[in-house]
Amino acid sequence: MAPLPITSPKPLVESNQDLEPNSSSLEKFMIYETRAKIYIVGRDKRKQHWQVLKIDRSEAAELNMLEDPVIYTEAECNKLLKRVAEGNKSTGGLNLITKAFAILGFIKFMESYYMIVVTRRRQIGTVCGHAIYSIEESQLITVPHSTVQSEASYSKVELRYKKLLAGVDLTKDFFFSYTYRIMLNMQTNVGTLDDERMPYENMFVWNAFLTSGIRQRLGNTRWTVALVHGFFEQVAEIPHSCLFPTKSSVA
């Protein structure tokens, strides 16, 4: 696995919103593709904060991305996508790849980069009011367009590495939260309530390397989640009468 290259950002347009980009975590994504780019549209839980991330598809072995600094409304975002579709009509238009609930990172084997996303999630509990999720389904998305990939991307070695990755069952014993630092104990979290950063560089974070490039490139963790491998169980308290039945309730 190779680290992602760091390139200088070039804003698409000037921001015209008062919302602060760092104030919202993105919890749902629509992933589109054109021949030249992948467009990831992310929104927050309240459906007030919409942003766009563009990933270039013209280089097989490089991964270049650009975060649009504009905070959009849903209507503004739809207009932007319509313009992108119109501008790419001659090369196949704009097509939806999938909807997703989390981006787990990027990986590269022999040549091409792949993006790992969560396409189905399940809430399994809450900690201090923060939702904790498990993964029910994930998907591996090839980033470069097929026309720029060489034979290395279809080699037996590449396919073997992809098969090994597919053998990692992300639906078992992997958990994440958009807002709670589940890689830290409760005492540490309570003592650092003012720190909103998600500490990926932690021994319990499984995808620290997979997300390192995008986090360094964008300077934030809005687009990814920290995936923890371990054990989580939350059980509702059982009423006392259920544990010790009275004589009248016993047959």
C-alpha atoms as one frame of an Amber mdcrd trajectory, in Angstrom:
protein
   0.000   0.000   0.000   1.432   3.363  -0.987   0.648   6.735   0.648  -1.436
   9.240  -1.261   0.405  12.149  -2.905  -0.092  15.569  -1.359  -0.982  18.322
  -3.808  -1.869  21.970  -3.369  -5.597  22.735  -3.161  -7.262  24.847  -5.837
 -10.749  25.997  -4.786 -13.421  25.554  -7.434 -15.483  28.551  -6.427 -15.655
  31.147  -3.701 -17.609  30.194  -0.576 -20.848  32.092  -0.133 -22.095  30.380
   3.020 -21.670  31.309   6.670 -21.396  27.705   7.888 -18.003  26.565   9.121
 -16.875  23.407   7.260 -15.191  21.922  10.327 -18.388  22.154  12.394 -20.184
  19.181  10.798 -19.313  15.536  10.281 -20.589  14.065   7.027 -22.808  11.015
   7.525 -24.231  10.172   4.099 -22.608  10.158   0.676 -23.711   9.890  -2.934
 -20.834   8.775  -5.160 -20.964   9.646  -8.855 -18.567   9.138 -11.739 -17.730
  10.698 -15.074 -15.004   9.506 -17.385 -12.590  12.038 -15.857 -13.608  12.273
 -12.186 -15.367  10.727  -9.212 -17.672  13.147  -7.397 -18.490  12.431  -3.763
 -21.387  14.458  -2.353 -21.495  14.326   1.433 -24.052  15.727   3.844 -24.437
  16.016   7.597 -27.126  14.374   9.717 -29.279  17.521   9.811 -29.261  17.886
   6.003 -27.946  21.437   6.301 -24.314  20.938   5.302 -23.501  19.642   1.808
 -20.000  19.384   0.363 -18.340  17.945  -2.734 -15.068  16.055  -3.079 -13.572
  15.479  -6.538 -11.149  12.645  -7.296  -9.216  12.608 -10.573  -9.479   9.404
 -12.664  -6.908  10.220 -15.351  -3.875   8.718 -13.566  -3.805   4.990 -12.914
  -1.124   5.004 -10.231  -1.735   8.404  -8.629  -4.545   9.655  -6.443  -5.327
  13.371  -6.608  -8.340  14.871  -4.885  -9.813  18.305  -4.355 -12.339  19.388
  -1.738 -14.762  22.066  -2.838 -14.694  24.671  -0.019 -18.291  25.748  -0.655
 -20.966  24.687   1.823 -23.997  23.964  -0.354 -27.709  23.599   0.268 -29.358
  20.524  -1.231 -30.835  22.572  -4.075 -27.468  24.188  -4.871 -25.784  20.795
  -4.845 -28.343  19.378  -7.266 -27.749  22.312  -9.617 -24.008  21.664  -9.492
 -24.492  17.986 -10.354 -26.785  18.927 -13.220 -24.105  21.214 -14.650 -21.519
  18.435 -14.325 -23.850  16.008 -16.128 -24.469  18.500 -18.932 -20.759  19.194
 -19.314 -19.920  15.493 -19.632 -22.677  14.410 -22.035 -20.229  13.675 -24.833
 -18.220  11.241 -22.678 -21.022   9.343 -20.973 -22.473  11.899 -18.583 -22.669
  11.656 -14.784 -23.574   8.266 -13.329 -24.356   7.178  -9.790 -21.985   4.489
  -8.483 -23.542   3.969  -5.057 -24.770   5.647  -1.929 -22.622   5.220   1.162
 -22.607   5.948   4.865 -18.860   6.084   5.464 -15.526   6.179   3.660 -12.985
   3.811   5.216 -10.025   4.911   3.120  -8.002   4.187  -0.012  -5.706   1.278
  -0.884  -3.285   0.553  -3.704  -1.746  -2.778  -4.713   0.166  -3.095  -8.005
  -1.171   0.005  -9.759  -4.713   1.254  -9.278  -6.166   2.906  -6.190  -9.412
   1.614  -4.686 -11.811   3.342  -2.336 -13.456   1.324   0.464 -16.912   2.532
   1.470 -19.687   1.394   3.807 -22.923   0.936   1.861 -25.075  -0.437   4.714
 -24.759   0.252   8.436 -26.639  -0.700  11.594 -26.846   1.251  14.829 -25.957
  -1.125  17.644 -25.999   1.241  20.616 -25.204   4.653  22.033 -22.478   5.964
  24.336 -23.113   9.274  26.088 -25.760  10.065  23.481 -23.484   9.260  20.524
 -24.579   6.575  18.050 -22.320   3.542  17.520 -22.578   1.630  14.232 -21.504
  -1.692  12.791 -21.002  -2.460   9.094 -23.550  -4.583   7.255 -22.165  -4.151
   3.744 -19.111  -2.562   2.124 -17.916  -1.963  -1.411 -14.564  -1.596  -3.162
 -14.614   1.112  -5.863 -11.885   1.330  -8.511 -10.749   4.952  -8.774  -8.990
   5.283 -12.186 -10.999   4.918 -15.370 -10.514   1.605 -17.173  -9.006   3.371
 -20.215  -5.952   4.530 -18.258  -5.235   1.251 -16.457  -2.422  -0.974 -17.666
  -2.160  -4.770 -17.603  -0.852  -4.530 -14.019  -4.358  -3.629 -12.827  -5.692
  -6.919 -14.216  -2.747  -9.146 -13.343  -3.033 -12.316 -11.265  -1.102 -10.638
  -8.459  -3.517  -7.696  -8.360  -6.502 -10.028  -8.323  -4.944 -12.091  -5.538
  -4.428  -8.986  -3.383  -8.026  -7.914  -3.987  -9.209 -11.378  -3.009  -7.187
 -11.197   0.222  -8.757  -7.837   1.058 -12.218  -9.226   0.331 -11.446 -11.931
   2.870 -11.452  -9.358   5.679 -14.995  -9.544   7.047 -15.816  -5.953   7.969
 -19.262  -6.998   9.167 -17.817  -8.753  12.233 -16.230  -6.955  15.195 -15.715
  -3.611  13.421 -17.388  -0.472  14.783 -17.419   3.274  14.189 -19.029   6.487
  15.340 -19.238   9.801  13.566 -19.045  11.860  16.759 -17.710   9.698  19.612
 -14.060   8.667  19.966 -14.617   4.975  20.583 -10.872   4.265  20.369 -10.454
   6.088  23.718 -11.783   5.139  27.123 -14.605   7.115  28.712 -12.339   8.817
  31.255 -10.142  10.222  28.488 -13.165  11.372  26.471 -14.722  13.138  29.459
 -11.427  14.888  30.189 -11.106  16.231  26.625 -14.648  17.351  25.822 -13.427
  20.496  24.052 -11.238  18.536  21.628 -13.341  17.778  18.541 -10.574  15.987
  16.637 -10.900  12.279  15.935  -7.580  10.626  16.951  -6.838   8.240  14.082
  -3.248   7.685  15.178  -4.314   5.221  17.834  -3.423   1.538  18.227  -7.102
   0.565  18.113  -7.904   2.309  14.804  -7.829  -0.322  12.057  -7.888   2.051
   9.060  -5.376   4.676  10.236  -3.077   4.075   7.248  -5.916   3.737   4.745
  -7.163   7.218   5.686  -3.801   8.912   6.267  -3.490  10.355   2.742  -6.965
  11.909   2.549  -6.694  13.276   6.085  -3.334  14.897   5.386  -4.443  16.193
   2.004  -7.695  17.776   3.192  -6.593  18.745   6.691  -9.774  17.360   8.271
 -11.543  14.082   9.076 -15.027  14.977   7.800 -14.902  12.532   4.904 -13.764
   9.421   6.767 -14.563   7.436   9.908 -12.142   5.803  12.331 -12.877   2.084
  12.263 -12.178   0.177  15.473 -11.740  -3.588  15.618 -12.871  -5.085  18.910
 -15.978  -5.950  20.853 -19.088  -3.889  21.542 -22.308  -4.954  23.205 -25.075
  -2.926  24.806 -27.843  -4.701  26.690 -31.041  -3.145  28.028 -31.509  -3.489
  31.770 -33.791  -6.439  32.608 -36.566  -5.706  35.116 -36.059  -7.300  38.521
 -39.364  -9.210  38.276 -38.115 -10.939  35.131 -35.081 -12.288  36.908 -36.881
 -13.456  40.041 -40.554 -14.292  39.305 -43.063 -14.145  42.140 -44.987 -17.227
  43.249 -48.134 -16.002  41.530 -46.340 -15.855  38.195 -44.928 -19.340  38.348
 -47.039 -22.062  36.688
